[in-house]
Every structure is written in structure tokens, then in C-alpha cells.
Amino acid sequence: MVQRRPSQHARTTRRIAEIDEPSAAVWDVVARVDSDELATAAALLHNLHPADQADALAALDHRDRRRLLDRIDSHTLAELLPFLTPEELEHVAPDVALPQLTAALDESPAQLGADVLHALPRSDAEIVLGRLPKAGLVEPLLEHDDESAGGIMAPELMVLNPHLSTEQALNVLRAAMPAPAVRDTVYIVDTEGVLLGSIALHALVFAAPLTALRDLMEPVGPTVTTDMDQEDALKIFQRYALHALPVLDRDGRLVGVTTSDDLLDIAQQEATEDMYRLVGLVDDEALTAPVTTALRRRLPWLLLNLATAFAAAAVVAAFESTLARIAALAIFLPIIAGQGGNAGMQVTTLAVRAMALGEFDRHFTRIVLPREVMIGIASGIAFGLLVGVVGWLWQDNPWLGVAVGAAMLGTMIVAGLFGLSIPIVLRALGADPALAASIFVTTATDMLGFLFFLGLAALLIDRIA
Amino acid sequence: MVQRRPSQHARTTRRIAEIDEPSAAVWDVVARVDSDELATAAALLHNLHPADQADALAALDHRDRRRLLDRIDSHTLAELLPFLTPEELEHVAPDVALPQLTAALDESPAQLGADVLHALPRSDAEIVLGRLPKAGLVEPLLEHDDESAGGIMAPELMVLNPHLSTEQALNVLRAAMPAPAVRDTVYIVDTEGVLLGSIALHALVFAAPLTALRDLMEPVGPTVTTDMDQEDALKIFQRYALHALPVLDRDGRLVGVTTSDDLLDIAQQEATEDMYRLVGLVDDEALTAPVTTALRRRLPWLLLNLATAFAAAAVVAAFESTLARIAALAIFLPIIAGQGGNAGMQVTTLAVRAMALGEFDRHFTRIVLPREVMIGIASGIAFGLLVGVVGWLWQDNPWLGVAVGAAMLGTMIVAGLFGLSIPIVLRALGADPALAASIFVTTATDMLGFLFFLGLAALLIDRIA
């Protein structure tokens, strides 16, 4: 999308911001708008790469953004819109004058049009759609779920019928749309629009002029339907190492395609979701969201975490009389909890990631479960011995060593079992396997670890005290 | 790569395994080899999608794999090789007869050739390279670091000089290599090979025949050099929403290109690394690695975790006399530790992910640091009050409530500060910001949380006891 019809001169002089460094040029634009030098700000903006232009627009407040937008032509706007994140789009899109926005969307991919319309108030979206010449391409996209293959597909395709010759085909393509989403593949459909196969543009161009497309056509490979979850589409895309994945409607008609560019974004988004959920964060939390938003999102999970921490505390409370006789037992609680929680989270992380990459089920029953049990037992024995000896020597009491060592062994085995089974159970319940998994895993290892340790200590109390 | 020159009949009848389900067809092949029905196994294999063929080969042991490979032609081998993971390639590549492997690599992309040669014993790699007709393309790739842009680039490009007309250009391309890595873009270089610009194949095909390429050429956009880290290349690719990213040598000569297909794999690999490192797992641990491998990799980190747990335990030990007077204090240790650790890990996860996506530095000084301090204070006040009141009512002692509530406030603030600063410090030291961050963060919150709580309790001991 970046490369569409740039003016060559502007292109070569555009400054590209360093990755991982704040772009001084972006902040310069913002500062000029702040100090009312709008003409200078607009001129500076015009020389930036569209990715940086988008950053500058996103950094302004609503009033300043509207003033700067007044000085931007719709072509510049069309170039920068793809670089706004979905959250930035929600702030920026409503600030654009509707005629300017309509003109920009008319030269943008339909998928971007759908994203922008989603970001507008309903009445404004209807006005833009009513005036948009390519509404026919954009409108069907609005029906699909945001996180489905239909929600991420691009409908701009080079589509031909199989009876054409290559020469006819090239003439048809010459007259067709200027910016297909997949620039290297022509899709072949029958008169109903049902996908029959595809031809690399490369092969089409270099074939003899009178060859029938039917004879050049490669058969249909993997496809998805519009309602498939984007994460499953990503798995198919990666498993079959595709360049582009055709999206079909229920009748097998080709309605769009998802490309690796789209799916790269999806992969990053899904990985972020899993990482966040593992520690009880809500998916779309960003480091720059307002404090109140962050609190509203994080507090429920921290509250759940607190409730489960009280459950672990209740186990300790049940042994208060044992602790009253041997206060030194309390010293070992953080060791049991820390070691069990970390071992459990390692297994959970492995399982969640394998599920996300579609690598989990294939090996699970044969290899993974017995393996994790063995790792739990082996590391439990190693750490049980180590912690037992340290506990014995530190507190000069062999029976305390026995209690803490045996509890450590038990905790490590429990950590492996719960670390693996919690994501499996969450998935079986239809929840995300990563959903606050750390909270559940550490609670399980804390409670059972404390129960093993304090229970053993209570049994051995006459020897330890 | 999947779509290269398949026989059409075989293509349409090939079975595609369900995503997320073990493919019965794959296990069928494995079972036939097991029971010595090699001809049937080879016939079944031939009807599978190359992705599934790769799975079947990877699932066999060395002896069985060699027997099945004897019945596979080099073209089938070339089709399935791209679907083996790097670890699978290490097992499979040495089992292939060298002439068969050489023939397969000759019809494969050079980048795959480099990967396969890396997986072979040195002497075998030299034999293959000596016989490989396209050694000239493969050999330069072997020099680059695996995780650099040079290590993931493809050298097969459509490259032309700017003085050609479009008609001449198409004639040159017709005679050139059949499978360029980027099928939709022609790169324009000078006589030294220095990149001057690019033209969409699409634009070239549909331009007037006598147009000079110079006049169609779009200027050079973002590029990377061969020695750039693949993760930085990924950030540039995503920031500028590119389709393909040219890779230049130190003199600005175009030597290859990385595409979104490669970078999608890199993005997944980097996300996996970060998720693993956050919990102290080594990058390339897989759920199916041998138990001894897993132990060798996980034990050092669990040992570090244990050492840090002992540091937290030492804080508790320092207050043993306080705990001896009031055993109920031990009950609140898991609550302090659990809440602080979770809050800290939330911030660490946000920071590590933002760093990976290149979104961290731009907003950091202005927004992130003050925001996390505020979130820590606000949630610390909320949970301090809540835990204080619960502690007071549970143990019927308002001063215990004061101690645990104030300690909770302090712990939450510390969690925000350490959760944010530990990845920053790790990165400043040149380490991965995610490196075992959970271990450091939870240790810091445990130690300081216990110190706050037991220290306050010791000060207030005459009122609490």
C-alpha cells in the first residue's frame, strides 16, 4: 500500500525515522502545530514517510489534528491511513472532514475503507458509504466479524475465466483495477464465481499468446471460508507456506484473499494476546492507554489473583498452631511457592505457545504428557534433595530437611501436571488456553506446596521442634 | 515454494490434513513403513500435500526414514524440504543420499539450500556444494549469521538495468530464472549492482513497449544491510508495511530480499523466544525435546530461581523472632508475594512486548513511566485498603491490618517500578529484555514485600501481639 502512486520527488527526499528511536521530525511537526505554524507544519509533514505522517497525526490532540488535516490533500491522507493502528484510527478518523475522507477512501484498498468506517460514528459511516464510488467493494466487508478471515480479506483480485487465451487475459487485466491486493497471481473462476485455480502473473506473461488459461491453471490449494477464525487461517497459511490464501463464501465463490502482510499483523496480535493473557492482562491494553482504562482492565484480574492468594493463605492459616511452635517453617514458604510457580509457568507457557502455533495436538498424547511427568519427577528429586539438605544444614534439623525436601518433590510434580492441564482445561471449556493461566497455575502450586510442606511438618512436629 | 511445478493430477487428489488434528494419513504412512510395506507407504506419501509428507518423514526413525527416502524422487524431496522445521531438518537431512539431496537442492530456493547445508556434517556439506550447479547462489548465503537479514534473504531476484525498454525487459525476464523469490517486483540496479529503484511487474507488463525502465522506476524505499539483526529487519518491514525488503551489502549492492513469508516465521520465532525467556525457558525448547535436553536447559534457570527464592527466604528468616511471637503473620506472606509478583509481571510483559514490536521508546519518557507509577499507587491504595480491612477482620487486629495494608501499597508500587525497570536494565546491559525477567521481578517484589510487611509488623509488634 505504501508504494501506490507516490510523486517521485517527494519519495526520494522523504526522511525515514530510525527504528527504535523517537523521530525528531515527527515531534517537529507536532511542535509547529502547537505553536500555530500550520503552513510550516504541513510542509514538514509532506516530506515525511507516510508511516511517520501517521505518527504525527496520532500524536496531536483533536483540535490540533483538525487544523492540520485542513491542510492535507486527500491523496496524502490515503497514503498515511494504512499506517494508523486500529486504536489510532478510532481517534483520527472522526476528525477528518467527510468529503476529504470519502476521497481518500476511494483511492484506498476496500479493507482499509471497512476499517475506517468501523471507526466512525454510525451516521457518518452511512454518509461516507453513500458517497463512496467503490461502496460495492467495501460494503460486503462490513458484514464479517473483525477477527474472521472475511474481516481481514482484501476483495481486489485479478479474476479471469478459464476459456480466455493469455493474450486476451492480458488485455482484460490492462483495463482492470490498478492495485490488486495480490499482485503476482491471477485467479480463475467459472461464470458463477466459483474458484477453479490460479496462474502466476509471471507464467501468464511469459506463456505463448494463444495458450488457453485452462492449460496454464494450477489447481486450487488450501482455501478458507469467510467465517473462519483469523487465527485458524493463520495456522493454515503457515502450515502450507502460502503466499496468499483465497477466501471463499459458502458456495465456493472467491470473495477475497488474505496475504502474508495481513497475517503477519495477525500473528503479532495473537502472540501479544497470549502473552498478555498468561499474566492476566486484557488483550488490547497498551502501555499508553489512560491510567483509568488500565486500572479498570487490570483490577479485576488482580482481584482474582488476590482471591486465589487468600486461598493459599488459608492453607497456611490452617497450620497456624504448627507455625506457632516452629516459626522457622515460614522461611521455607517463599521457596516452595517460588519454585513451584516458576516450574508450572514454564510448562504452561510451552503448552500455550504450542497450541497457538498448531503444534500441540499432534504430539500430545504420545510424547508431551509422559514427558512432563518425567521432568517434574526428575527436577523434583534434584531440587528436593538440594532444598532438603540446605534446610537441614541451615536450621540444623534433619527432619525439617525431610519435610521441605519431600514437599519440594511433590510441588514440582504438581507444577508439571497443573502447568499442562490448566491450559488444556481452559481450552476444553471454550476459553482461551492462556486466560489468566499464571493465576490459576501459581495458586494450585502454592496451595498444594504449602499443604505438602506444612502437613509434613505437622506430622513430624515432635521431631522438628 | 509450495506452488512450484507440481504435477496437476497429483495436486488435486492430494489430501490436506485438518489443522489442529493429527493427520490419519500421515500416521498411515508411518505405520506402513513400520510394517515393511514400503511400496504402499511410498504411494500413500506421494498423494499427500508436501507439508504432510514432511510430517511423515520427520516422524520416522533414522533407519525407516532412509528406507522410505530410497523410494522418493528428488523432485518430491524438493517439494517437501521447505516444510521441515530447522530441528526436523537436522534429523532428516543427514539421512538423504547425497546425489538425491544435491538434485533436490538444485531445484530449490538457494536459502533452503543454505539451511540444508547447515544441517549436514561439514564434509557432506562440502561434497554437496561441490556438485551443486547453483552453488554460486548458495555459497554467499552461508557466510551470514543465521539471525541476520543476510541469513534469511533470498538471492533469486528479477534484476534489470534502467536503460532497457519495457519490451527488452520482458524478453530478458522470459529468459531468466523461473522462480524468483519476489514474483511481483523487478529491481533496477546500475552496472555495479547498486540498487536504483523498483518496478511492479504489473506496471512493466502493462506499460507501452518502448517506455524506458528509468521512467517507470519507483525510487528506493526502506532497505536493510546483510548484517542487520532479523528482528530489526522485521520492525522496519512492519513499520513501513512493505511487501518485500531489499537487502544490500556494504557497498549498496542488491544481494537479496526478505519477504513477508520469511518475516512471518521470524515474528513467530521472536514471540516464542520472548514468551519462553519471560519464564526462564531457553528459546528452542520444544514440547517434544528429550527429557534430558529439557532438564539440562531448564535446571539452570530453576536453580537461579531457587537461589533468588532463598534470598526472599532470608528476609523472612531475619524476622524469625517476630514470627515466633505472632505466627499469624506467615499467613499474609503468600498474599504479599502473589499480588506483587503478578502486578510486576503484568508490567514486565507489557514492556517486553512493546520493545519487541518497536513501540516502546517512542512513548516511554512522556507517558509510560509516570503512568506505571500512577497505576502502582492507585492499585496499591485499593488493594492496601482491601487487604488491610480483611487482615484486620480476619485476625481481629487493626494494627495487623495496618501492617499488611501498608505493605501491600508499598509492594504494588515496587512491582510497577521493578516490572518496568528490569527489562530496561537487561536491554541496556545488552541482554534480551525478557531474559528470565519473571525470576528477577518476583524476587524483587518478594524481598521488598516481605521486608515492608515483616518490618512494619516488627515495629508494631507490641500492638499486634
Interface residues (C-beta under 8 A of the other chain):
Chain A: M1 V2 Q3 P6 Q8 R11 T12 I16 I19 D20 E21 P22 S23 H49 A51 D55 P82 F83 L170 L173 R174 P180 R183 D184 A200 L201 H202 V205 F206 E218 P219 V220 G221 P222 D232 K235 I236 F237 Q238 R239 Y240 A241 L242 H243 T259 S260 D261 L263 L264 D265 A267 Q268 A271 T272 D274 M275 Y276 L278 V279 G280 L281 E285 A286 L287 T288 V291 A294 L295 R298 L299 W301 L302 N305 L306 T308 A309 F310 A312 A313 V316 A317 E320 S321 L323 A324 A327 A328 L329 A330 I331 F332 L333 P334 I335 A337 G338 Q339 G341 N342 A343 M345 Q346 T349 L350 A351 V352 R353 A354 L357 G358 E359 F360 D361 R362 H363 F364 I367 V368 R371 M374 I375 A378 S379 A382 F383 L386 V387 V390 S438 I439 T442 T443 D446 F450
Chain B: M1 V2 Q3 P6 Q8 R11 T12 I16 I19 D20 E21 P22 S23 H49 A51 D55 P82 F83 L170 L173 R174 P180 R183 D184 A200 L201 H202 V205 F206 E218 P219 V220 G221 P222 D232 K235 I236 F237 Q238 R239 Y240 A241 L242 H243 T259 S260 D261 L263 L264 D265 A267 Q268 A271 T272 D274 M275 Y276 L278 V279 G280 L281 E285 A286 L287 T288 V291 A294 L295 R298 L299 W301 L302 N305 L306 T308 A309 F310 A312 A313 V316 A317 E320 S321 L323 A324 A327 A328 L329 A330 I331 F332 L333 P334 I335 A337 G338 Q339 G341 N342 A343 M345 Q346 T349 L350 A351 V352 R353 A354 L357 G358 E359 F360 D361 R362 H363 F364 I367 V368 R371 M374 I375 A378 S379 A382 F383 L386 V387 V390 S438 I439 T442 T443 D446 F450
